[in-house]
Amino acid sequence: MKKTLLTLVIFSFTNSLFSQQIEKLDYCNCIDKIENNSPIYDGKYERNCNEKITTVGSFKNDLPDGEWISYNYKGGLISKINYSEGKFNGLLELYFMNGKVKFSGSFINGKKNGIWKYYNEKGTVVIDGEYEMDKPINIWTVKDKKGKKIVTQYDYANSKYILNEVEEKLKGSTLLGGVFLSYDLFIENAEVPIDFWDTYADLKYLARYQIEENSSSTFILTEENGKSSNTTITFSSNVQTDPESKLHKIEHNKLSKKLLYYRILKALSVLPPWIYKGEKETTIYIPYQVNIR
């Protein structure tokens, strides 16, 4: 009986090994492990870089599902994100290199809901407010980087500013705290992943926003060939990493591009809310370039 049980355990372990698919990224010393990668991604996923786990999560029907956790090269947390078949669902937390929380907010089946807070590296709240199923409600507050002085305060219940010291660059609907604040947050949260770091990448995305009169907003993110004629904002990301002698000319695989797409989706999804000012449609153009001169 014991021998039979041992045989079953060995068979089960061996079978799980054979069912795991491995994709090697030798240029960045990374290995992607996933239960199934063809014809779609499905099952548990893990990325190891330089023999350290950097990402763990799961796919379901080619979409991120369940909890995804990312780590920096020191083993510290970068993010904890909960998905339900590609939609944010549950708590989403981002972290600074020092381990302190950078952002904390929650979603219900893709819709923003509950208290959202943004912090500086010392742990002080610099932006806070509340959503009710995608609709920003009550008073949202934006402070300076030290978290001491209020620079913008908007009352969404009455659709009016209580205080605003930020010069608005958009004529129509605008982002709370100004475009520059959202751009800085986007660049910070869409940081270049290790598999793109010492490579060449020239990708272009469009985020098409629909903004309602109650300032709730949704967007669709697509990879595009170029800038749209009705683009309102450009979030340009052009990073130079190392000298040309250290760069790799490679074709990024399907999984790397998919994970980058969700990284950009995350960075856009955690921006401060919009303020409706008569314009329901707007587009953010995102040229994502690494080592492109």
GIUR-V914767 format. One record per residue. N is the residue number from 0. RES is the residue in three letters. SS is DSSP state (H for helix, E for strand, L for the rest). OMEGA is omega in radians with two decimals (999 if undefined). D_FIRST is the distance of its C-alpha to the first C-alpha in whole Angstrom. Layout:
n=N res=RES ss=SS omega=OMEGA d_first=D_FIRST
n=N res=RES ss=SS omega=OMEGA d_first=D_FIRST
This chain:
n=0 res=MET ss=L omega=3.13 d_first=0
n=1 res=LYS ss=H omega=3.14 d_first=4
n=2 res=LYS ss=H omega=3.12 d_first=5
n=3 res=THR ss=H omega=3.13 d_first=5
n=4 res=LEU ss=H omega=3.13 d_first=6
n=5 res=LEU ss=H omega=3.12 d_first=9
n=6 res=THR ss=H omega=3.12 d_first=10
n=7 res=LEU ss=H omega=3.13 d_first=11
n=8 res=VAL ss=H omega=3.13 d_first=12
n=9 res=ILE ss=H omega=3.13 d_first=14
n=10 res=PHE ss=H omega=-3.13 d_first=15
n=11 res=SER ss=H omega=-3.14 d_first=17
n=12 res=PHE ss=H omega=-3.14 d_first=19
n=13 res=THR ss=H omega=-3.14 d_first=20
n=14 res=ASN ss=H omega=-3.14 d_first=21
n=15 res=SER ss=H omega=3.11 d_first=23
n=16 res=LEU ss=H omega=-3.11 d_first=25
n=17 res=PHE ss=H omega=-3.11 d_first=26
n=18 res=SER ss=H omega=-3.13 d_first=27
n=19 res=GLN ss=L omega=3.13 d_first=29
n=20 res=GLN ss=E omega=-3.10 d_first=33
n=21 res=ILE ss=E omega=3.04 d_first=35
n=22 res=GLU ss=E omega=-3.10 d_first=39
n=23 res=LYS ss=E omega=3.05 d_first=40
n=24 res=LEU ss=E omega=-3.01 d_first=44
n=25 res=ASP ss=H omega=-3.07 d_first=45
n=26 res=TYR ss=H omega=3.10 d_first=48
n=27 res=CYS ss=H omega=3.12 d_first=47
n=28 res=ASN ss=L omega=3.13 d_first=44
n=29 res=CYS ss=E omega=3.07 d_first=42
n=30 res=ILE ss=E omega=3.04 d_first=39
n=31 res=ASP ss=E omega=3.11 d_first=38
n=32 res=LYS ss=E omega=-3.13 d_first=34
n=33 res=ILE ss=E omega=-3.09 d_first=33
n=34 res=GLU ss=E omega=-3.12 d_first=31
n=35 res=ASN ss=E omega=-3.14 d_first=33
n=36 res=ASN ss=L omega=-3.13 d_first=37
n=37 res=SER ss=L omega=0.01 d_first=38
n=38 res=PRO ss=L omega=3.11 d_first=40
n=39 res=ILE ss=L omega=3.06 d_first=40
n=40 res=TYR ss=L omega=-3.10 d_first=38
n=41 res=ASP ss=E omega=3.08 d_first=35
n=42 res=GLY ss=E omega=-3.07 d_first=32
n=43 res=LYS ss=E omega=-3.11 d_first=32
n=44 res=TYR ss=E omega=3.10 d_first=35
n=45 res=GLU ss=E omega=3.03 d_first=35
n=46 res=ARG ss=E omega=3.05 d_first=38
n=47 res=ASN ss=E omega=3.07 d_first=38
n=48 res=CYS ss=E omega=-3.09 d_first=42
n=49 res=ASN ss=L omega=3.08 d_first=42
n=50 res=GLU ss=L omega=3.06 d_first=39
n=51 res=LYS ss=E omega=3.10 d_first=39
n=52 res=ILE ss=E omega=3.11 d_first=38
n=53 res=THR ss=E omega=-3.13 d_first=41
n=54 res=THR ss=E omega=3.00 d_first=40
n=55 res=VAL ss=E omega=3.14 d_first=37
n=56 res=GLY ss=E omega=3.13 d_first=37
n=57 res=SER ss=E omega=3.00 d_first=35
n=58 res=PHE ss=E omega=3.01 d_first=37
n=59 res=LYS ss=E omega=-3.12 d_first=37
n=60 res=ASN ss=L omega=3.07 d_first=39
n=61 res=ASP ss=L omega=-3.09 d_first=41
n=62 res=LEU ss=E omega=3.06 d_first=42
n=63 res=PRO ss=E omega=-3.08 d_first=41
n=64 res=ASP ss=E omega=-3.14 d_first=39
n=65 res=GLY ss=E omega=-3.08 d_first=38
n=66 res=GLU ss=E omega=3.04 d_first=38
n=67 res=TRP ss=E omega=-3.13 d_first=40
n=68 res=ILE ss=E omega=3.10 d_first=40
n=69 res=SER ss=E omega=-3.11 d_first=43
n=70 res=TYR ss=E omega=3.04 d_first=43
n=71 res=ASN ss=L omega=-3.05 d_first=46
n=72 res=TYR ss=L omega=3.08 d_first=46
n=73 res=LYS ss=L omega=-3.12 d_first=46
n=74 res=GLY ss=L omega=3.12 d_first=43
n=75 res=GLY ss=L omega=-3.12 d_first=45
n=76 res=LEU ss=E omega=2.95 d_first=45
n=77 res=ILE ss=E omega=-3.11 d_first=47
n=78 res=SER ss=E omega=2.93 d_first=46
n=79 res=LYS ss=E omega=-3.06 d_first=44
n=80 res=ILE ss=E omega=3.10 d_first=44
n=81 res=ASN ss=E omega=-3.13 d_first=42
n=82 res=TYR ss=E omega=2.91 d_first=42
n=83 res=SER ss=E omega=-3.09 d_first=42
n=84 res=GLU ss=L omega=3.05 d_first=42
n=85 res=GLY ss=L omega=3.12 d_first=45
n=86 res=LYS ss=E omega=3.05 d_first=47
n=87 res=PHE ss=E omega=-3.08 d_first=47
n=88 res=ASN ss=E omega=-3.08 d_first=45
n=89 res=GLY ss=E omega=-3.07 d_first=45
n=90 res=LEU ss=E omega=3.03 d_first=46
n=91 res=LEU ss=E omega=-3.13 d_first=47
n=92 res=GLU ss=E omega=3.06 d_first=48
n=93 res=LEU ss=E omega=-3.02 d_first=50
n=94 res=TYR ss=E omega=2.99 d_first=50
n=95 res=PHE ss=L omega=3.11 d_first=53
n=96 res=MET ss=L omega=-3.13 d_first=52
n=97 res=ASN ss=L omega=3.08 d_first=53
n=98 res=GLY ss=L omega=-3.14 d_first=50
n=99 res=LYS ss=L omega=-3.13 d_first=52
n=100 res=VAL ss=E omega=3.10 d_first=52
n=101 res=LYS ss=E omega=-3.10 d_first=54
n=102 res=PHE ss=E omega=3.05 d_first=54
n=103 res=SER ss=E omega=3.11 d_first=52
n=104 res=GLY ss=E omega=-3.08 d_first=52
n=105 res=SER ss=E omega=3.13 d_first=50
n=106 res=PHE ss=E omega=2.96 d_first=50
n=107 res=ILE ss=E omega=3.13 d_first=49
n=108 res=ASN ss=L omega=3.08 d_first=48
n=109 res=GLY ss=L omega=-3.12 d_first=50
n=110 res=LYS ss=E omega=3.13 d_first=53
n=111 res=LYS ss=E omega=-3.08 d_first=54
n=112 res=ASN ss=E omega=3.08 d_first=54
n=113 res=GLY ss=E omega=-3.11 d_first=54
n=114 res=ILE ss=E omega=3.05 d_first=56
n=115 res=TRP ss=E omega=3.12 d_first=56
n=116 res=LYS ss=E omega=3.07 d_first=57
n=117 res=TYR ss=E omega=-3.05 d_first=58
n=118 res=TYR ss=E omega=2.93 d_first=58
n=119 res=ASN ss=L omega=-3.03 d_first=60
n=120 res=GLU ss=L omega=3.09 d_first=58
n=121 res=LYS ss=L omega=3.10 d_first=59
n=122 res=GLY ss=L omega=3.13 d_first=58
n=123 res=THR ss=L omega=3.12 d_first=61
n=124 res=VAL ss=E omega=3.12 d_first=61
n=125 res=VAL ss=E omega=3.04 d_first=63
n=126 res=ILE ss=E omega=3.05 d_first=62
n=127 res=ASP ss=E omega=3.13 d_first=61
n=128 res=GLY ss=E omega=-3.06 d_first=61
n=129 res=GLU ss=E omega=3.05 d_first=59
n=130 res=TYR ss=E omega=2.98 d_first=58
n=131 res=GLU ss=E omega=-3.12 d_first=58
n=132 res=MET ss=L omega=3.08 d_first=56
n=133 res=ASP ss=L omega=-3.11 d_first=58
n=134 res=LYS ss=E omega=3.05 d_first=61
n=135 res=PRO ss=E omega=-3.07 d_first=62
n=136 res=ILE ss=E omega=3.09 d_first=64
n=137 res=ASN ss=E omega=-3.02 d_first=66
n=138 res=ILE ss=E omega=3.03 d_first=67
n=139 res=TRP ss=E omega=-3.07 d_first=66
n=140 res=THR ss=E omega=3.06 d_first=67
n=141 res=VAL ss=E omega=3.12 d_first=67
n=142 res=LYS ss=E omega=3.06 d_first=68
n=143 res=ASP ss=L omega=-3.03 d_first=69
n=144 res=LYS ss=L omega=3.11 d_first=66
n=145 res=LYS ss=L omega=3.13 d_first=67
n=146 res=GLY ss=L omega=-3.08 d_first=66
n=147 res=LYS ss=L omega=-3.04 d_first=69
n=148 res=LYS ss=L omega=3.07 d_first=72
n=149 res=ILE ss=E omega=3.12 d_first=71
n=150 res=VAL ss=E omega=3.09 d_first=72
n=151 res=THR ss=E omega=3.05 d_first=71
n=152 res=GLN ss=E omega=-3.05 d_first=71
n=153 res=TYR ss=E omega=3.13 d_first=71
n=154 res=ASP ss=E omega=-3.11 d_first=71
n=155 res=TYR ss=L omega=3.12 d_first=69
n=156 res=ALA ss=L omega=-3.11 d_first=69
n=157 res=ASN ss=L omega=3.08 d_first=73
n=158 res=SER ss=L omega=3.13 d_first=73
n=159 res=LYS ss=E omega=3.06 d_first=75
n=160 res=TYR ss=E omega=2.93 d_first=75
n=161 res=ILE ss=E omega=3.11 d_first=75
n=162 res=LEU ss=E omega=3.05 d_first=76
n=163 res=ASN ss=E omega=3.12 d_first=76
n=164 res=GLU ss=L omega=-3.11 d_first=77
n=165 res=VAL ss=L omega=3.11 d_first=75
n=166 res=GLU ss=L omega=-3.12 d_first=77
n=167 res=GLU ss=L omega=-3.11 d_first=76
n=168 res=LYS ss=L omega=-3.11 d_first=75
n=169 res=LEU ss=L omega=-3.14 d_first=74
n=170 res=LYS ss=L omega=-3.12 d_first=77
n=171 res=GLY ss=L omega=3.12 d_first=75
n=172 res=SER ss=L omega=-3.02 d_first=71
n=173 res=THR ss=E omega=3.12 d_first=70
n=174 res=LEU ss=E omega=3.14 d_first=67
n=175 res=LEU ss=L omega=3.14 d_first=67
n=176 res=GLY ss=L omega=3.09 d_first=69
n=177 res=GLY ss=L omega=-3.10 d_first=70
n=178 res=VAL ss=H omega=-3.09 d_first=69
n=179 res=PHE ss=H omega=3.10 d_first=69
n=180 res=LEU ss=H omega=-3.13 d_first=66
n=181 res=SER ss=H omega=3.11 d_first=64
n=182 res=TYR ss=H omega=3.13 d_first=64
n=183 res=ASP ss=H omega=3.13 d_first=63
n=184 res=LEU ss=H omega=3.13 d_first=60
n=185 res=PHE ss=H omega=-3.13 d_first=59
n=186 res=ILE ss=H omega=-3.13 d_first=60
n=187 res=GLU ss=H omega=-3.06 d_first=58
n=188 res=ASN ss=H omega=3.08 d_first=55
n=189 res=ALA ss=L omega=-3.07 d_first=55
n=190 res=GLU ss=L omega=-3.06 d_first=54
n=191 res=VAL ss=L omega=3.12 d_first=54
n=192 res=PRO ss=L omega=-3.03 d_first=50
n=193 res=ILE ss=H omega=-3.12 d_first=49
n=194 res=ASP ss=H omega=3.05 d_first=48
n=195 res=PHE ss=H omega=-2.92 d_first=52
n=196 res=TRP ss=H omega=-3.11 d_first=53
n=197 res=ASP ss=L omega=3.12 d_first=55
n=198 res=THR ss=E omega=3.01 d_first=55
n=199 res=TYR ss=L omega=3.10 d_first=58
n=200 res=ALA ss=E omega=3.11 d_first=57
n=201 res=ASP ss=E omega=-3.10 d_first=60
n=202 res=LEU ss=E omega=-3.11 d_first=58
n=203 res=LYS ss=E omega=-3.12 d_first=60
n=204 res=TYR ss=E omega=3.00 d_first=59
n=205 res=LEU ss=E omega=3.04 d_first=61
n=206 res=ALA ss=E omega=-3.11 d_first=60
n=207 res=ARG ss=E omega=-3.05 d_first=62
n=208 res=TYR ss=E omega=2.96 d_first=63
n=209 res=GLN ss=E omega=-3.07 d_first=64
n=210 res=ILE ss=E omega=-3.09 d_first=66
n=211 res=GLU ss=L omega=-3.10 d_first=67
n=212 res=GLU ss=L omega=3.10 d_first=69
n=213 res=ASN ss=L omega=3.11 d_first=67
n=214 res=SER ss=L omega=2.99 d_first=66
n=215 res=SER ss=L omega=-3.08 d_first=63
n=216 res=SER ss=E omega=3.02 d_first=62
n=217 res=THR ss=E omega=3.10 d_first=59
n=218 res=PHE ss=E omega=3.05 d_first=59
n=219 res=ILE ss=E omega=-3.13 d_first=57
n=220 res=LEU ss=E omega=3.12 d_first=56
n=221 res=THR ss=E omega=3.02 d_first=57
n=222 res=GLU ss=E omega=-3.03 d_first=57
n=223 res=GLU ss=L omega=3.08 d_first=61
n=224 res=ASN ss=L omega=-3.09 d_first=63
n=225 res=GLY ss=L omega=-3.06 d_first=66
n=226 res=LYS ss=L omega=3.10 d_first=68
n=227 res=SER ss=L omega=-3.12 d_first=68
n=228 res=SER ss=L omega=-3.13 d_first=72
n=229 res=ASN ss=L omega=3.12 d_first=72
n=230 res=THR ss=L omega=3.13 d_first=70
n=231 res=THR ss=L omega=-3.03 d_first=71
n=232 res=ILE ss=E omega=3.01 d_first=69
n=233 res=THR ss=E omega=3.03 d_first=67
n=234 res=PHE ss=L omega=-3.08 d_first=64
n=235 res=SER ss=L omega=3.10 d_first=65
n=236 res=SER ss=E omega=-3.12 d_first=62
n=237 res=ASN ss=E omega=-3.04 d_first=63
n=238 res=VAL ss=E omega=3.00 d_first=61
n=239 res=GLN ss=L omega=-3.04 d_first=62
n=240 res=THR ss=L omega=-3.07 d_first=59
n=241 res=ASP ss=L omega=3.07 d_first=60
n=242 res=PRO ss=L omega=-3.07 d_first=63
n=243 res=GLU ss=H omega=-3.12 d_first=62
n=244 res=SER ss=H omega=-3.12 d_first=61
n=245 res=LYS ss=H omega=-3.08 d_first=58
n=246 res=LEU ss=L omega=-3.11 d_first=57
n=247 res=HIS ss=E omega=3.04 d_first=55
n=248 res=LYS ss=L omega=-3.10 d_first=56
n=249 res=ILE ss=L omega=3.03 d_first=53
n=250 res=GLU ss=L omega=-3.10 d_first=52
n=251 res=HIS ss=L omega=-3.06 d_first=50
n=252 res=ASN ss=L omega=-3.07 d_first=47
n=253 res=LYS ss=H omega=-3.09 d_first=46
n=254 res=LEU ss=H omega=3.12 d_first=44
n=255 res=SER ss=H omega=3.14 d_first=46
n=256 res=LYS ss=H omega=3.12 d_first=49
n=257 res=LYS ss=H omega=-3.14 d_first=47
n=258 res=LEU ss=H omega=3.07 d_first=46
n=259 res=LEU ss=H omega=3.10 d_first=50
n=260 res=TYR ss=H omega=-3.11 d_first=51
n=261 res=TYR ss=H omega=3.04 d_first=49
n=262 res=ARG ss=H omega=3.11 d_first=50
n=263 res=ILE ss=H omega=3.09 d_first=54
n=264 res=LEU ss=H omega=3.11 d_first=53
n=265 res=LYS ss=H omega=-3.09 d_first=51
n=266 res=ALA ss=H omega=3.09 d_first=55
n=267 res=LEU ss=H omega=-3.04 d_first=57
n=268 res=SER ss=H omega=-3.11 d_first=55
n=269 res=VAL ss=L omega=3.03 d_first=55
n=270 res=LEU ss=L omega=3.05 d_first=59
n=271 res=PRO ss=L omega=-3.06 d_first=62
n=272 res=PRO ss=L omega=3.05 d_first=63
n=273 res=TRP ss=E omega=2.98 d_first=66
n=274 res=ILE ss=E omega=-3.09 d_first=69
n=275 res=TYR ss=L omega=3.10 d_first=70
n=276 res=LYS ss=L omega=3.05 d_first=74
n=277 res=GLY ss=L omega=3.14 d_first=75
n=278 res=GLU ss=L omega=-3.05 d_first=73
n=279 res=LYS ss=L omega=-3.08 d_first=69
n=280 res=GLU ss=E omega=3.06 d_first=68
n=281 res=THR ss=E omega=-3.07 d_first=68
n=282 res=THR ss=E omega=3.01 d_first=66
n=283 res=ILE ss=E omega=3.12 d_first=65
n=284 res=TYR ss=E omega=-3.07 d_first=65
n=285 res=ILE ss=E omega=2.99 d_first=62
n=286 res=PRO ss=E omega=-3.06 d_first=63
n=287 res=TYR ss=E omega=-3.04 d_first=60
n=288 res=GLN ss=E omega=3.08 d_first=61
n=289 res=VAL ss=E omega=3.12 d_first=59
n=290 res=ASN ss=L omega=3.06 d_first=61
n=291 res=ILE ss=L omega=-3.11 d_first=64
n=292 res=ARG ss=L omega=999 d_first=67
